[in-house]
Amino acid sequence: MTNNKYKILMLTDLKSSPEHLLENALNLAKHVNGDLDIFHVKKASEVVEKDNQLNAIRSIKDEHKIIDKRIKNLISSSSNLCKINYSYSLGYIKDEIEKHIKEIKPDIIVLGKRKTKSLNIIGDNITRFILKKYKGDIFIASSNSVIKQKSDMSLGIFNNTEKTSNIANDLVACSKKPIKSFKIIDSLPSNKKEENINSNPNIIEYAFEKQPNTFKNISKYLLKSKVDLFCVNRKNDTNTSFIKKTELEQLVSSINIPLFITG
């Protein structure tokens, strides 16, 4: 494992199970040796009504106090496994997030995932926005599970190649169990739904036939085989896109365990 101190940015709306998201972010920080930065944005229109300037200033000050207290309570309720910084802002959500990313230059962005609208996280499709704008590593927490301790963690990998991030390599190094590698091919022989096609005893490789419901089939198999974290390579060895934007969004929507998407 590398000795780098990675910078992890957790984006939260402070509504959708922030304690659960923080637990995942802290466990990830422990796995990869990282510091955590928590960032919250709220629409200014939700705080400042059309009123006089004095009332607007008072509303903003009151809201800052409320947000500050909520984040401090959130941090104090967790096990402090790493250095935690936090900040918050009022304004246009996507603009404020993009500005904050440019300022702190994170190595990983951590997002939550709602049980119903999986691509509608902090307001208006923030997960889709991050997938489009941010080219680094992204961790998307599951709504009902937390990544496990290092030696107990079972890893699945999609589009496994040598072209991957140092952080993903660190995660792979954490696991003492065989890696389950998944890929999609045009067709499988003998009507098989999946097939182990790797001779390496430390890698169990499965191929799934390309169909409209392929990602849902992979999701079911991940749950069935008790995979704790699914790592997805966005690019191949030639630094070109492995997976289309719409396919990546379908994958994010379908998979119901924690996801780690490499830049």
C-alpha positions as CSV (number, residue, x, y, z in Angstrom):
1,M,0.0,0.0,0.0
2,T,1.2,3.5,-0.8
3,N,2.0,5.9,2.0
4,N,0.2,8.9,0.4
5,K,-2.2,10.8,2.6
6,Y,-5.3,10.9,0.4
7,K,-7.8,13.8,0.5
8,I,-11.4,12.6,0.7
9,L,-14.3,14.9,0.0
10,M,-17.7,13.8,1.4
11,L,-20.7,15.7,-0.1
12,T,-23.9,15.6,2.0
13,D,-27.3,17.2,2.1
14,L,-27.5,16.5,5.9
15,K,-30.9,14.9,5.2
16,S,-30.3,11.4,3.6
17,S,-28.7,9.4,6.4
18,P,-25.6,11.5,6.9
19,E,-24.4,9.3,9.8
20,H,-24.4,6.3,7.5
21,L,-22.6,8.2,4.8
22,L,-20.0,9.4,7.3
23,E,-19.4,5.9,8.6
24,N,-18.7,4.8,5.0
25,A,-16.4,7.8,4.4
26,L,-14.4,7.1,7.6
27,N,-14.0,3.4,6.9
28,L,-12.8,4.3,3.4
29,A,-10.3,6.8,4.9
30,K,-9.0,4.1,7.2
31,H,-8.6,1.7,4.3
32,V,-6.6,4.1,2.1
33,N,-5.0,6.3,4.7
34,G,-6.9,9.5,4.0
35,D,-8.1,12.7,5.6
36,L,-11.8,13.7,5.3
37,D,-13.3,17.0,4.2
38,I,-17.1,17.3,4.7
39,F,-19.0,19.8,2.5
40,H,-22.6,20.8,2.6
41,V,-24.5,23.2,0.2
42,K,-27.9,24.6,0.6
43,K,-29.9,26.6,-1.9
44,A,-29.9,30.2,-1.0
45,S,-33.5,30.4,-2.1
46,E,-34.5,28.0,0.7
47,V,-33.0,30.4,3.3
48,V,-33.5,33.9,2.0
49,E,-37.1,34.9,1.1
50,K,-38.0,38.0,-0.9
51,D,-37.8,40.4,1.9
52,N,-35.7,43.4,3.1
53,Q,-31.9,43.2,3.2
54,L,-31.8,43.2,7.0
55,N,-34.0,40.2,7.4
56,A,-32.0,38.4,4.6
57,I,-28.8,38.9,6.5
58,R,-30.3,37.7,9.7
59,S,-31.7,34.6,8.0
60,I,-28.3,33.8,6.5
61,K,-26.6,34.1,9.9
62,D,-29.2,31.9,11.6
63,E,-28.9,29.3,8.9
64,H,-25.1,29.2,9.2
65,K,-25.4,28.6,13.0
66,I,-27.9,25.7,12.4
67,I,-25.7,24.1,9.7
68,D,-22.5,24.5,11.8
69,K,-24.2,22.8,14.8
70,R,-25.6,19.9,12.7
71,I,-22.2,19.1,11.2
72,K,-20.4,19.4,14.5
73,N,-23.0,17.0,16.1
74,L,-22.6,14.7,13.1
75,I,-18.8,14.5,13.6
76,S,-19.0,14.2,17.4
77,S,-21.3,11.2,17.0
78,S,-18.8,9.3,14.9
79,S,-15.6,7.4,15.8
80,N,-12.9,9.8,15.0
81,L,-10.7,7.6,12.8
82,C,-9.0,10.3,10.8
83,K,-8.6,14.1,10.5
84,I,-11.9,15.7,9.7
85,N,-12.4,19.2,8.2
86,Y,-15.8,20.6,7.3
87,S,-17.3,23.6,5.4
88,Y,-20.6,24.7,4.1
89,S,-22.1,27.2,1.7
90,L,-25.3,28.8,0.5
91,G,-25.9,29.3,-3.2
92,Y,-26.4,27.4,-6.4
93,I,-25.6,23.8,-5.4
94,K,-23.7,22.6,-8.5
95,D,-21.7,25.9,-8.8
96,E,-20.7,25.7,-5.1
97,I,-19.7,22.1,-5.4
98,E,-17.6,22.6,-8.5
99,K,-15.9,25.6,-6.9
100,H,-15.1,23.6,-3.7
101,I,-13.7,20.7,-5.8
102,K,-11.4,23.1,-7.6
103,E,-10.3,24.6,-4.3
104,I,-9.4,21.5,-2.3
105,K,-8.5,19.2,-5.2
106,P,-9.7,15.9,-3.6
107,D,-8.4,12.5,-4.5
108,I,-11.8,10.8,-3.9
109,I,-15.4,12.2,-3.7
110,V,-17.8,10.3,-1.5
111,L,-21.5,10.4,-2.4
112,G,-24.6,8.9,-0.8
113,K,-27.3,6.9,-2.6
114,R,-31.0,7.1,-1.8
115,K,-33.1,3.9,-1.8
116,T,-35.5,5.3,-4.4
117,K,-34.1,7.9,-6.7
118,S,-30.5,6.6,-6.9
119,L,-29.3,9.4,-9.2
120,N,-31.0,12.2,-7.4
121,I,-28.6,12.7,-4.4
122,I,-27.9,16.2,-3.1
123,G,-30.7,18.0,-4.9
124,D,-30.8,18.0,-8.7
125,N,-28.9,14.9,-10.0
126,I,-25.7,15.6,-8.2
127,T,-24.3,12.1,-8.8
128,R,-24.8,12.5,-12.6
129,F,-23.2,15.9,-12.3
130,I,-20.1,14.5,-10.5
131,L,-19.8,11.6,-12.9
132,K,-19.7,14.1,-15.7
133,K,-17.5,16.8,-14.2
134,Y,-15.1,15.0,-11.9
135,K,-12.5,12.8,-13.5
136,G,-11.0,11.4,-10.3
137,D,-12.0,8.5,-8.1
138,I,-15.6,8.4,-6.8
139,F,-17.0,6.4,-3.9
140,I,-20.8,5.9,-3.9
141,A,-22.1,4.5,-0.6
142,S,-24.9,2.0,-0.5
143,S,-28.0,2.9,1.4
144,N,-28.1,-0.2,3.4
145,S,-24.5,-1.4,3.9
146,V,-21.1,-0.2,5.1
147,I,-17.7,-1.3,3.8
148,K,-16.1,-3.8,6.0
149,Q,-12.7,-4.0,7.8
150,K,-9.7,-4.6,5.5
151,S,-9.1,-8.4,5.8
152,D,-12.9,-9.3,5.8
153,M,-13.7,-7.2,2.7
154,S,-14.7,-9.1,-0.5
155,L,-13.9,-7.1,-3.7
156,G,-15.5,-7.2,-7.1
157,I,-14.0,-5.5,-10.1
158,F,-15.6,-4.4,-13.3
159,N,-13.4,-3.9,-16.4
160,N,-10.2,-5.1,-14.7
161,T,-7.0,-3.9,-16.4
162,E,-3.7,-2.5,-15.5
163,K,-5.1,1.0,-16.0
164,T,-6.4,1.8,-12.6
165,S,-5.8,4.3,-9.8
166,N,-3.3,4.0,-6.9
167,I,-6.3,4.2,-4.5
168,A,-8.0,1.3,-6.2
169,N,-4.8,-0.7,-5.9
170,D,-4.7,0.1,-2.2
171,L,-8.2,-1.2,-1.8
172,V,-7.3,-4.4,-3.7
173,A,-4.3,-4.8,-1.4
174,C,-6.6,-4.6,1.6
175,S,-8.6,-7.7,0.8
176,K,-7.3,-11.1,1.7
177,K,-10.0,-12.8,-0.3
178,P,-10.0,-13.8,-4.0
179,I,-11.0,-10.9,-6.3
180,K,-14.2,-11.4,-8.3
181,S,-13.7,-9.9,-11.7
182,F,-16.7,-9.1,-13.9
183,K,-16.9,-8.1,-17.6
184,I,-19.5,-8.0,-20.3
185,I,-19.1,-9.8,-23.7
186,D,-21.2,-10.0,-26.8
187,S,-22.2,-13.6,-26.3
188,L,-21.6,-16.6,-24.1
189,P,-21.4,-20.3,-25.3
190,S,-23.9,-22.9,-24.4
191,N,-26.5,-20.4,-23.0
192,K,-24.4,-19.8,-19.9
193,K,-25.3,-16.7,-17.9
194,E,-21.8,-16.4,-16.4
195,E,-18.5,-18.2,-16.7
196,N,-15.3,-18.4,-14.7
197,I,-12.6,-17.8,-17.4
198,N,-9.5,-16.9,-15.3
199,S,-6.8,-19.4,-14.4
200,N,-5.4,-17.2,-11.6
201,P,-6.5,-18.7,-8.3
202,N,-6.6,-15.3,-6.7
203,I,-9.0,-13.9,-9.3
204,I,-12.4,-15.4,-10.1
205,E,-13.5,-13.9,-13.4
206,Y,-17.0,-13.9,-14.7
207,A,-18.3,-12.9,-18.1
208,F,-21.9,-11.7,-18.6
209,E,-23.7,-11.6,-22.0
210,K,-24.6,-8.1,-23.1
211,Q,-28.3,-7.6,-22.6
212,P,-30.6,-4.7,-21.6
213,N,-30.7,-6.1,-18.1
214,T,-27.0,-7.0,-17.8
215,F,-26.2,-4.6,-14.9
216,K,-29.2,-5.8,-12.9
217,N,-28.0,-9.4,-13.4
218,I,-24.5,-8.4,-12.2
219,S,-26.1,-6.6,-9.2
220,K,-28.0,-9.8,-8.2
221,Y,-24.8,-11.8,-8.6
222,L,-22.8,-9.4,-6.4
223,L,-25.4,-9.8,-3.6
224,K,-25.5,-13.5,-4.1
225,S,-21.7,-13.9,-3.9
226,K,-21.5,-11.5,-0.9
227,V,-19.2,-8.9,-2.6
228,D,-18.7,-5.9,-0.2
229,L,-17.3,-3.3,-2.6
230,F,-17.5,-3.1,-6.4
231,C,-14.7,-1.3,-8.2
232,V,-15.4,0.0,-11.6
233,N,-12.6,1.1,-14.1
234,R,-13.8,3.9,-16.3
235,K,-10.8,3.8,-18.6
236,N,-8.7,1.1,-20.2
237,D,-5.0,0.7,-20.8
238,T,-5.0,3.2,-23.7
239,N,-6.7,5.8,-21.5
240,T,-9.9,5.7,-23.5
241,S,-13.4,5.3,-22.1
242,F,-14.3,1.7,-21.2
243,I,-18.0,2.5,-20.6
244,K,-20.4,5.0,-22.1
245,K,-21.8,7.8,-19.8
246,T,-25.4,6.3,-20.1
247,E,-24.1,2.8,-19.3
248,L,-22.2,4.1,-16.2
249,E,-25.3,5.8,-15.0
250,Q,-27.3,2.5,-15.5
251,L,-24.6,0.7,-13.6
252,V,-24.7,3.2,-10.7
253,S,-28.5,2.9,-10.6
254,S,-28.5,-0.9,-10.7
255,I,-25.7,-1.8,-8.2
256,N,-26.9,-2.0,-4.6
257,I,-23.6,-2.3,-2.8
258,P,-20.8,0.3,-2.3
259,L,-19.2,1.4,-5.5
260,F,-15.7,2.7,-6.2
261,I,-15.4,4.3,-9.6
262,T,-11.9,5.0,-10.8
263,G,-11.0,8.2,-12.7
